[in-house]
Amino acid sequence: MFATRAQPVASALSAGVQTRNMATLREIQLRLKSIQNIGKITKSMKMIASTKVNKAQRAMETARSYGATSAAIYQNSKTVPLENEGNVFVVSSSDRGLCGGIHSSVAKATRKLIVAPDAQHTSGVIVLGDKAKGQMARSNRGDIQLSFSQIGKAIPTFAEAGAAADTISSSGVKFDTATIVYNKFQSAIAYEATPLKTFSLDALKASEGFTAYEVDEEILGDYKEFLFANNIYWALVEGHASEMSAKRNAMENATKNAGDMVDRLTMTYNRTRQAAITSELVDIITGASAL
């Protein structure tokens, strides 16, 4: 009699266990399928980034040759900032994400330069790209004078850099030195936030070695604007190459992590399914023994 009463209770408990196992299996299946789809997407994004890295590196090599010429002029003329003049910081980034902490690196480097003991008076911050703008707004919202968006969708061109330089020059922001902070491409897996200085026309004229250059006064202002636009172009192109390389590495790591998670979920699914089958076999054997 006791065995007869206990049998319905045991059957109900077994049914509840089977229901929970089936629900768990469905949840694992849905999650497994979702992660597999994410892995396919990240793998495709890695392939696209790998293609863009090669193009970005070729453009970077060209921009480096022009940028080295601009840096040599300031170096050979021994240009230094004027006293009691302002320093504006130009943060070079882009609008795109999914590339690790590459945008955070330029924002952190800019904040360190602003509070450095030997820093000049800060005239403001100009941000190229929405990603760095969000980073800088957290700590230096009041210093942001200008911001540019729609940057980083393709390889930057000199026309875009020239338009940005013209906008900065006509904005009314007064500065003696412009420190452009960008990500310098070092290798396929390494980049470093690097400052690049551009000086005003008065500082260039007052340089110790500038008299060696025979430049007419009429074109000197245009030449200074060209140097400013050229340095912005160098920073944008080199930052773009670093970003594409960082994105490829980030998507490669994401694909690898998705594969590892698929393996773990597959093992969990197999173990849960085996437990459900074992439970069903126990019920069948128990029922056969009761008969």
For each residue, the residues with C-beta under 8 A, 3 or more apart:
1: 4 5
2: 5 6
3: 6 7 290
4: 1 7
5: 1 2 8 9
6: 2 3 9 10
7: 3 4 10 11 290
8: 5 11 12
9: 5 6 12 13
10: 6 7 13 14 286
11: 7 8 14 15 283
12: 8 9 15 16
13: 9 10 16 17
14: 10 11 17 18 279 282 283
15: 11 12 18 19
16: 12 13 19 20
17: 13 14 20 21 279
18: 14 15 21 22 276 279 280
19: 15 16 22 23
20: 16 17 23 24
21: 17 18 24 25 272 275 276 279
22: 18 19 25 26 276
23: 19 20 26 27
24: 20 21 27 28 272
25: 21 22 28 29 269 272 273 276
26: 22 23 29 30
27: 23 24 30 31
28: 24 25 31 32 265 268 269 272
29: 25 26 32 33 269
30: 26 27 33 34
31: 27 28 34 35 265
32: 28 29 35 36 262 265 266 269
33: 29 30 36 37
34: 30 31 37 38
35: 31 32 38 39 258 261 262 265
36: 32 33 39 40 258 262
37: 33 34 40 41
38: 34 35 41 42 254 258
39: 35 36 42 43 254 255 258 259 262
40: 36 37 43 44
41: 37 38 44 45
42: 38 39 45 46 251 254 255 258
43: 39 40 46 47 251 255
44: 40 41 47 48
45: 41 42 48 49 98 247 251
46: 42 43 49 50 248 251 252 255
47: 43 44 50 51
48: 44 45 51 52
49: 45 46 52 53 244 247 248 251
50: 46 47 53 54 248
51: 47 48 54 55
52: 48 49 55 56 244
53: 49 50 56 57 188 241 244 245 248
54: 50 51 57 58
55: 51 52 58 59 155
56: 52 53 59 60 155 237 240 241 244 245
57: 53 54 60 61 185 241
58: 54 55 61 62
59: 55 56 62 63 155 156 237 240 241
60: 56 57 63 64 185 237 238 240 241
61: 57 58 64 65
62: 58 59 65 66 237
63: 59 60 66 67 233 234 237 238
64: 60 61 67 68 234 238
65: 61 62 68 69
66: 62 63 69 70 230 233 234
67: 63 64 70 71 196 230 231 233 234 238
68: 64 65 71 72
69: 65 66 72 73 230
70: 66 67 73 74 198 227 230 231 234
71: 67 68 74 75 196
72: 68 69 75 76
73: 69 70 76 77 213 227
74: 70 71 77 79 197 198 199 204 207 227
75: 71 72 78 79
76: 72 73 209 212
77: 73 74 204 207 208 209 210 212 213
78: 75 207 208 209
79: 74 75 199 203 204 207 210
80: 203 207
81: 85 87 120 176 177 199 203
82: 85 176 200 202 203 206
83:
84: 121
85: 81 82 120 121 175 176 177 200 203
86: 120 121 122 123 124 174 175 176 177
87: 81 119 120 121 122 123 175 176 177 178 179
88: 122 123 124 125 126 145 173 175 177 178 179
89: 110 113 114 122 124 125 126 178 179 181
90: 125 126 127 128 168 178 179 180 181 232 235
91: 106 107 110 125 126 127 128 129 132 136 181
92: 106 128 129 132 180 181 182 183 232 235 236 239
93: 102 103 106 107 127 128 129 131 132 133 151 152 239
94: 103 128 129 131 151 152 239 240 243
95: 129 130 131 149 150 151 152 153
96: 99 131 152 153 243 247
97: 103 131
98: 45 247 250 251
99: 96 102 103 243 244 246 247 250
100: 246 247 249 250
101: 104 105
102: 93 99 105 106 183 191 242 243 246
103: 93 94 97 99 106 107 129 131 132 135
104: 101 107 108 135
105: 101 102 108 109 183 191 192 193
106: 91 92 93 102 103 109 110 132 181 182 183 193 239
107: 91 93 103 104 110 111 132 135 136
108: 104 105 111 112 135 193
109: 105 106 112 113 181 193 194 195
110: 89 91 106 107 113 114 125 136 181 193
111: 107 108 114 115 136 139 140
112: 108 109 115 116
113: 89 109 110 116 119 179 181 195
114: 89 110 111 119 122 125 140 143
115: 111 112 119
116: 112 113 119
117:
118:
119: 87 113 114 115 116 122
120: 81 85 86 87 176 177
121: 84 85 86 87
122: 86 87 88 89 114 119 125 143
123: 86 87 88 145 173 174 175
124: 86 88 89 143 144 145 146 173 175
125: 88 89 90 91 110 114 122 136 140 143 144 145
126: 88 89 90 91 144 145 146 147 148 168 173
127: 90 91 93 132 133 136 144 146 147 148
128: 90 91 92 93 94 132 147 148 151 164 232 236
129: 91 92 93 94 95 103 132 133 148 149 151 152
130: 95 133 134 147 149
131: 93 94 95 96 97 103 134 135
132: 91 92 93 103 106 107 127 128 129 135 136
133: 93 127 129 130 136 137 144 147
134: 130 131 137 138
135: 103 104 107 108 131 132 138
136: 91 107 110 111 125 127 132 133 139 140 141 143 144
137: 133 134 140 141 144
138: 134 135 141
139: 111 136
140: 111 114 125 136 137 143 144
141: 136 137 138 144
142:
143: 114 122 124 125 136 140
144: 124 125 126 127 133 136 137 140 141 147
145: 88 123 124 125 126 171 173
146: 124 126 127 167 168 171 173
147: 126 127 128 130 133 144
148: 126 127 128 129 151 164 167
149: 95 129 130
150: 95 153
151: 93 94 95 128 129 148 156 160 236
152: 93 94 95 96 129 156 240 243
153: 95 96 150
154:
155: 55 56 59 237 240
156: 59 151 152 160 161 233 236 237 240
157: 160 161 233
158: 161 162 229 230 233
159: 162 163
160: 151 156 157 163 164 233 236
161: 156 157 158 164 165 229 230 232 233 236
162: 158 159 165 166 229 233
163: 159 160 166 167
164: 128 148 160 161 167 168 229 232
165: 161 162 168 169 225 228 229 232
166: 162 163 169 170 225 229
167: 146 148 163 164 170 171
168: 90 126 146 164 165 171 173 178 228
169: 165 166 225 228
170: 166 167
171: 145 146 167 168
172:
173: 88 123 124 126 145 146 168
174: 86 123
175: 85 86 87 88 123 124 178 200
176: 81 82 85 86 87 120 199 200 202 203
177: 81 85 86 87 88 120 197 198 199 200 203
178: 87 88 89 90 168 175 197 198 199 228 231
179: 87 88 89 90 113 195 196 197 198
180: 90 92 195 196 197 198 231 232 235
181: 89 90 91 92 106 109 110 113 193 194 195 196 235
182: 92 106 193 194 196 234 235 236 238 239
183: 92 102 105 106 191 192 193 194 238 239 242 243
184: 191 192 193 194 238 242
185: 57 60 191 238 241 242 245
186: 190 191 192
187: 190
188: 53 245 248 249
189: 245 249
190: 186 187
191: 102 105 183 184 185 186 242 245 246
192: 105 183 184 186
193: 105 106 108 109 110 181 182 183 184
194: 109 181 182 183 184
195: 109 113 179 180 181
196: 67 71 179 180 181 182 231 234 235
197: 74 177 178 179 180
198: 70 74 177 178 179 180 227 228 231
199: 74 79 81 176 177 178 203 204
200: 82 85 175 176 177 203 204 224
201: 204 205 220 221 224
202: 82 176 205 206
203: 79 80 81 82 85 176 177 199 200 206 207
204: 74 77 79 199 200 201 207 210 220 224
205: 201 202 210 220
206: 82 202 203 210
207: 74 77 78 79 80 203 204 210
208: 77 78
209: 76 77 78 212
210: 77 79 204 205 206 207 213
211:
212: 76 77 209
213: 73 77 210
214:
215: 219 220 223
216: 219 220
217: 220
218:
219: 215 216 222 223
220: 201 204 205 215 216 217 223 224
221: 201 224 225
222: 219 225 226
223: 215 219 220 226 227
224: 200 201 204 220 221 227 228
225: 165 166 169 221 222 228 229
226: 222 223 229 230
227: 70 73 74 198 223 224 230 231
228: 165 168 169 178 198 224 225 231 232
229: 158 161 162 164 165 166 225 226 232 233
230: 66 67 69 70 158 161 226 227 233 234
231: 67 70 178 180 196 198 227 228 234 235
232: 90 92 128 161 164 165 180 228 229 235 236
233: 63 66 67 156 157 158 160 161 162 229 230 236 237
234: 63 64 66 67 70 182 196 230 231 237 238
235: 90 92 180 181 182 196 231 232 238 239
236: 92 128 151 156 160 161 182 232 233 239 240
237: 56 59 60 62 63 155 156 233 234 240 241
238: 60 63 64 67 182 183 184 185 234 235 241 242
239: 92 93 94 106 182 183 235 236 242 243
240: 56 59 60 94 152 155 156 236 237 243 244
241: 53 56 57 59 60 185 237 238 244 245
242: 102 183 184 185 191 238 239 245 246
243: 94 96 99 102 152 183 239 240 246 247
244: 49 52 53 56 99 240 241 247 248
245: 53 56 185 188 189 191 241 242 248 249
246: 99 100 102 191 242 243 249 250
247: 45 49 96 98 99 100 243 244 250 251
248: 46 49 50 53 188 244 245 251 252
249: 100 188 189 245 246 252 253
250: 98 99 100 246 247 253 254
251: 42 43 45 46 49 98 247 248 254 255
252: 46 248 249 255 256
253: 249 250 256 257
254: 38 39 42 250 251 257 258
255: 39 42 43 46 251 252 258 259
256: 252 253 259 260
257: 253 254 260 261
258: 35 36 38 39 42 254 255 261 262
259: 39 255 256 262 263
260: 256 257 263 264
261: 35 257 258 264 265
262: 32 35 36 39 258 259 265 266
263: 259 260 266 267
264: 260 261 267 268
265: 28 31 32 35 261 262 268 269
266: 32 262 263 269 270
267: 263 264 270 271
268: 28 264 265 271 272
269: 25 28 29 32 265 266 272 273
270: 266 267 273 274
271: 267 268 274 275
272: 21 24 25 28 268 269 275 276
273: 25 269 270 276 277
274: 270 271 277 278
275: 21 271 272 278 279
276: 18 21 22 25 272 273 279 280
277: 273 274 280 281
278: 274 275 281 282
279: 14 17 18 21 275 276 282 283
280: 18 276 277 283 284
281: 277 278 284 285
282: 14 278 279 285 286
283: 11 14 279 280 286 287
284: 280 281 287 288
285: 281 282 288 289
286: 10 282 283 289 290
287: 283 284 290 291
288: 284 285 291
289: 285 286
290: 3 7 286 287
291: 287 288
